[in-house]
Amino acid sequence: MAYTPFKASVVTPEKTILDGEITIAVLPADDGYLGVLNRHAPLVAKLKPGILKLDVVGKGEERFVISGGYAQMKDNALAILTDDALAASEATGELAAEEMAKAEALPDETESQARRRQTAIARAAAIAAIASDN
């Protein structure tokens, strides 16, 4: 089935990862995965660490591990803001193991430390999942 393209951007503090047209996005929203198509109702969603899937016009599916963030769909354009985005092609089992070891070594004595540790563990698990698909 062919879907109608719409504008999308993925931005981190360091750079713009994507600024183009996609036909579908699957977002790791805080309350479950969320599919977004052309003419989706306006929304703002909090994103959790996980795998972001985008069907990019002319390129096919591109996947990224993100560490959370926010997504906004407005005026038929999707904007995704995240602290970082790791392309699927860069994810390896070795990187996942390194990231998991770092995450598990983080302190969790305070509530904010525990949240940071949980986010890092979830991101490392997403890297492992995407690496196993490569």
N, C-alpha and C positions, 0 to 999 in steps of 0.2 A: 504494500500500500504506500503510495506517495503522499507525503505530508507537505503542506505549504510552508516555505521558509519564513523565519522571522529573525530579527536582530538580537544578538546576544553579545555580552562582554563578560570576561572573567578577569578580575583585577586583584593583584596583591599590592602590598605597600611598595615593592620593588619594581614591578612591571605589569604591563597588560599581557595576559596570557593568550587571550582570544578577543578579537573584536571583528565580528563578521556575522554570517547568517548560519543558522542551524534549523533543523526540522523538528528536533525533539531534545528535551533535556530531562535527565533523571537526577534529582537532587537528593542528597542525604539530609532530609529535614529532621528537625529535632524529634518529631513524633512519627517518623517513618519516611520511607522513600516517596518522593513526590514527582509525578510526571507532568511536564509542561509542554504544551503544543501551541501552535499559532492561535492567536485570539483567546488565550487563556484569560480568565477573569483576573483583574488586578489583585496582587497579593504581595505580602512581605512575609518571609519565612526565615526563621533562625535555622542555620545549618549546623549539623554535628560533624565530627570527624568521620570521614568515610569516602566512598568512591563516587565521584561526579562523572556522569556519562553524558556526552554531547554527540549528536549526529550532525557533524559539520558539513555544510554544502560543499561538494567537490572533494572532500577528504574522507568521508565516512565517519565511523565511530571513533571518538577520542575519549580517553578516560584519564582522570586525574585523581590522586589522593589529596584531599583537602583536610585542613585541621579545624574546620568549622567556619562560621562566618554568617553572612546574610544574603538573601536573594530577594530581588524585587522585580515583579512583572508589572509594567505600566506602559500604556500606549503601545502595546504589542512589541515591547522590547524587554529582554531579560537581562538584568545586571546582577552579577554574582561578585560579592566582596569577600575575600578570604585572606587569612594571614599568609598562607603559602599553598602552592599547588604543585604537586610532583607528577610529571607525566608518567603514564603507565610504562613507557619504554625505559624509564630510568629506575623502575622498581625492580629490585632483585631480592632473592632470599637472604643474601648476606646483609644487604642494607636493612631489611626488616628485622633481622636478628640483632644488628647493632642498635637500631632505634628502640627495640623492645628492651634491651639491656639498659640503655640510657633511661628509658621511661620508668622501668622498675626500680632504678637507683634513686629516682627523685624522692624527696621527702614528702610525707603526707600527714604532718602533725597538725596543720591548721586546715580549715575548710578550703581556703584558696589554694593551698599546696595540694590538697587531695584532688581538687578539680583539675589543676594543671597536670597532675600525674595521670588521672583518668583520661584526659584528652590525649596525652602523649601515648598512652597504652592503646587507645582506640585507633590513633593514627598509625601506629606500628602494626597493629592487626590488619588495618586496611592495606598497608604496603605489602604485607605477607599474602593477603588474599589476591591482590592484583598481580603480584609477582608469580603466583602459582598458575595464573591464567596465561602468562607470557610464554 
